[in-house]
């Protein structure tokens, strides 16, 4: 595959991951402010974006897939007080 195409695909994956983080951050803010329904909706959007952006067949490099898998684990981790 052409390196220029690989670089473009990696850029798209990076953009998707930024969206994941943004949805997750907004979900946490809404949760903190007491907007539980909005927080739940934004968490679901974050998960959907992650699923859309990271699948082995759509990923241009194994390293990017590994990073996405790691982010999924971090996303699902719940801190116990």
Secondary structure, DSSP 8 states (H G I E B T S, - for coil): --HHHHHHHHHHHHHHHHHHHHHHHHHHHHHHHT-HHHHHHHHHHHHHHHHHH--TTT-S-HHHHHHHHHHHHHHH-----
